[in-house]
């Protein structure tokens, strides 16, 4: 009986490694998507910060004279 377990063990190990590999591929796709979303959020934050600085500078200006 032990001889069968030694013969079929490599196939079992290969199947388990393939399952783990597939799970890791799925996780990589999920993390890549999350990473891209975070980069997009960072760009939106930078744009909002730039707009806020422009708005702040407009609010802090005063009229030089009357039109």
Secondary structure, DSSP 8 states (H G I E B T S, - for coil): -HHHHHHHHHHHHHHHHHHHHHHHHHHHHHHHHHHHHHHHHHHHHHHHHHHHHHHHHHHH---SS--
